[in-house]
Amino acid sequence: MNNLENLFDEFDVCGQNTDCQGCSILEKNKPIHSVMDYETLPQADILFLSDSIKYSFGQTSAFKRQEIDDVITLATSMMDKDTVAFAASVKCPGVKESDMSPDNMNICRKHLSDTVDHVKPLLIFACGNLAMKMLLKKSGITNKRGKAFEYTTESGFCSIVVPLFHPFSIIKEPSHKYLFDMDIKNAYDMYIAHKEQSSDFKYKLITSFDELDEYNYLIDTDNPIAVDIETTGLNFLTDDILTVAISCGEDNIVLPLDHNDSPMQDGEKFAVIKWLSLVSSNPNNKKALHNSKFDQKFLLRYGIRFKNVWDTKIMHHFINETSPKGLKDLVKMYFPQELGTL
């Protein structure tokens, strides 16, 4: 019995790092605790953060070998491998998000701040919800992946953080790989290769029917236009159209219909609807809408019918049937500069 009790004496199994005191993870039965994996890492421009330390056959790592070989390596083929480092956001092995109470997270964030201070990355990829939550104190990886956030360590060092799906989720669900690769490429081009494009998008809010005079060319133009609406809800029978946006070339206008702050009276609103009906029924051009069945149901209730509709959601399916078709995902794909840094 004494031999069994002393079996693990030569290993650090109880968390000797003084900064870990008070963390309930130390009370869990694990082969090792408090692995300061960043201490041997070189300085790198890009840091991939996993959820927690991986421990196998006496070896520790931030990611499983398959996750690096089959997912990350393929996505980072455009990068110099010497500029990439890997670390875990939680320094004990096999820790799940449900294990990390707010107190545990705050204790472990000290190590995470030290990790970033040591590596000094320009760009951090937070892989999975736990890594994002540890770093940014935000949750919801599905909605936040691909966006850029600012992170500042306790010492004042600043980095850009881009959340990603975890590589293991790519192995489980291969359809996520397209988004994973796209998010890495967009962030690399913008923050490392500095290929970002400045956006100079401008629009005009129409506050009276008379302001539409200079846009009457839209009634019979042969140039394509793009149309989008914002509504009070999803039910076209009971909800209203707040605004209608139209773009044609350099012209971008927004027309408030049933918006609470619209200065237009009922008479002007009806005149605007009639004008919109002429624009939408113009037989000479194409009208680009995304998921047009949603918009057209609302607009039809207002008496606005469309001719020559080109649905960009359907069109993108023909380009790549495995990629996401949502408007937010397509904006991240084709116009990442519009997202900015949060």
N, C-alpha and C positions, 0 to 999 in steps of 0.2 A: 504493500500500500504506500509506503514512504517513497518508493521509487516512482510510482505513478504520480504522486503529488508533486514531485520535483521534476517531472518529465519536461516541462516547458520553462524551467528556470532560466535557461540561456536565451530565451526569446523575450522581446518586449511585448507582453500581452496585456498590460494593464494601463497603458497610456501614460507615459512618463512626462510628456510635455506639460509644463505647468499652466500654459494657457488653456488647456483642455479641462481644467478643474470645474466641476459642476455640470458637465455634459453627461446626460443619462446614457449615451451610447457606450460609455466606458463600462457600464454595468452589464452590458450584453456579452454573451459568450462568443467571442471572436478570436481568431488565431493571432491577431495583431491589432493594435490601435495606433492612432496618431502618427501616421506615416507622412512626414514632411517631404513629399515627392519633389518639390520644387528646388530643394537645396542643391541638387546635382545638375539642374537644368542650365543651359547657357542662355544668354540674352537672345531673344528672337522677336522678329517683327509680328509674328502671328502666333497666337496661343489658342489651342483647342482645349476647352474645359469639359470634362466628363461629369457624370453625376457623383460617383464615389469611387474610391480606390478598388481596383480589382486585385484579388489575391489568389494565386494558383501555384501549387508545387513550390512553395517558399518564395515565390517571386511576386512583386507588386508592379502594377502598371495602371495608367489612367484609363485606357481602353483595352478591350480584348483584342487579340491579334487579328481576328477575323474582321472586326469593326474597322481597324486601320487598313488592312490589306484590301478588303473587298469594297469598302465604302469611301473612307477618307482619302486614301491614296489616289483613287480614280478621280475624285472631285478636285484634288489639289495638283493635278498634273501640270498646270501652268506655273506653279510656284517653285522657287528654289527651296529644296528640302532643308537646307541649312537655316532657313528663316522661320521654320515651323517648330513649335514645341507643344508638348502634351502634359496636362496636369489634371488633377481631380479637384472638384469644388468642395467635396467632403473628404476629409483625410483618414477616415476609417473605412474598411472594406465592407461591401455588401449592405450599404445603408440605403434605405428607401426614403422617398419623400415623406411617407407617413411616420417614419421614425424621427423626423427632424421637427421637434417642437420649436416655437419661436426662440426659446432660450438656447436650445442646442444650435440653432442657426446663427444666432448672434455670437456665440462662443467660437464657432468654426469660421465665421467671416473674418476673424483676425488672421487666421492662417491663409485665407483666400486673398486678403489684402497684401499679405507678405509675399504670396506667390506672384501677384502682378508686379509688385515692387521689384522682385528679384529678376523676373523675365523681361520686364519693361516692354510689353508688346504694344504695337500701334493699333492692332486689331485683335479682338477676342471673339472667338466663336463659342457661345454658350450652348452646349449640346444637350437638349432635353429640358423639361420643365424645372427639374430640381436645380440644375446648374444656373438657369436663368433666375430662378427665385433666390438662390444664394447670392448671386452677383447683383441683381437689380431690384430685388424685393418685389418682383412682379410675377404674376402667374398667367397662364393661358398661352402656351407655346404655339397653338394653332393659329391664333390671331396675331401674334407678335413676331413670329418667325420672319426673317428677312428684313425686318426694320432695324434701324440703327439707334443705339442709345449711348449716352455718355456715362462713363464710370470713373470715379476718382477714388484713389486709395486713401488710407488714413494719413499717409505722408504727403499727399497732394499730387501724385502721378496720375495723369489722365489717359484713358484709352477709349476707343470706340468698341462697343459690344453689339454683336449681331447674333440673336438667338437662332438656333437651327433645330430641326428634328434630331433626335438622338440617332447615331448610326445603327443601333440595334433595331430601331423602328424601321429603318430602310431594309434591313435584312428580313424583318417580319412582313413588311408591306412594301414591295418593290416600287409601287406607284409613287411613293414619297421621294424616290431617288431624284426624279426630275426637279422637284422643288429644292432638295438638298443641294444639288449641283448648281442650280441657278442662283440660290442665295449666296453661296460661296463665291461664285464668279462675279456677281454684281458687287459684293462687298470688296472683293480683292481689286477689281477694276477701279472702284471709287476711292478707296482709302489707302491702298498700297501702290497701285500703278497710276493712280490719279488720272483716270480716263473719264472722270465725271463730266457731264454736260450741264451747263447752266440752263435753268429754266426761266423763260421770260413770258410765261403765260399771263394774259390779261383778259378781263371780261368786263362787260358793261351791264349794269343792272337797269332794266327798263322800268321807269317809274310812271310813265304816261304813254298813252297810245300814240301821241304825236311823235315820240322818239323813234317809232318804227318806220318813219318815212324813209330814212336813209338805208333801211334794210328791205325795202320793197322788192329789190332785185331777187330776193329769195323765192318770190312767188313763181317766177318762170326761169330761174337760172338752170343751166345744165351742169353746174358744178355740184359734186356730192356734198351733202350736209350730214352732220352727226346730231342726234337728238337724245336727250336723257331727261328723266323726270325725277322729282323727289315727292314723296307722298306722306300722308299722315299715318299710313299703315299698309297692310298687305291685301286688304279686302277691297276690290275695285267697286263693289256695290255700296259700301258704307263709308269708305275713306276718301279723302280729297287729294287733289294735286296741289302741292305747295308751290313748286316752281317747275318751269320747263326751260331747259338749256339747249341752245342751238349753236353749232359751230360750222363755219364755212370759210375755208382759207384762214385769214388772219382775224376774221370777225368772230367774236364769241359773246353771245348775249344771254341774259337770264331774265325770264319773264315770270313775275310772281302772279299766280292765279288766286288761290285761296289761302295765301300766306297771311298770318295775322298782322304782319307789319307792312303789308302791301298798301301803298297810298292810292291805288286805283279804286274808283267807285264801281258799282255794278255795271253801269253803262259802258265804262271803259273796259271792264273785264270781258264783257260780251263781245266788244269790238276786237279785242286781242284774240279771243277764241276763234272768231271768224277769220282773222288774219292767219292764225295758226293753221286753220283748216285749209286755206288756200296754199300755204307753204307745204303742208303735208301731202296734199293731193296733186302737187306739181308732177306732171308725167315726164318731165324732161331730165330728171336727175335721180340719183340713188340716195336713199336715206339709211344711214348706218345707225343701228340701235343694238344694244347688248341685252340679250334675253328679251327680245322685242315683244313676246307674247304678254309679258307683265306690263310694259308701258302701254301697249296698244289697247289692252282691256280698259285701263283707266281713261286713256284719251278718247276712246270710242264712246264712253259714257258722257264725255263733254261734246260729242258730235264731231270729233276730229278723226278723220280716216286717212290712212296712209296708202301711198302707191310706191312700188319699187323699193321694198324694204330689204336691206342686206343685214342679216343678224350676225354680229361679230362673234357671238358665242358659238353658233353653228359653224361659221367659217373657220374658227380656230380649231374646232374638232377635226376638220379636214386636214389642217396643217399638222396637228399632232394629237391623235385621239387619246393618248395616255396622259397628256398634261392636264392640269386643272383648267377649268373654263371660267371660273369666277372673275369678276371684274377686278377685285383687289389683287388677285394673283397675277392677272395680266398686266396690271399697272406695275407691280414689282418686277415683272419680267422685262417689259419694254420701256418703262419710264421709271427706273429706280431712283433717279434724282428727284422725282416729285415727292418721295417719301420724306426726305430730309433726315435730320438727326433729332431725336426726342430727348 
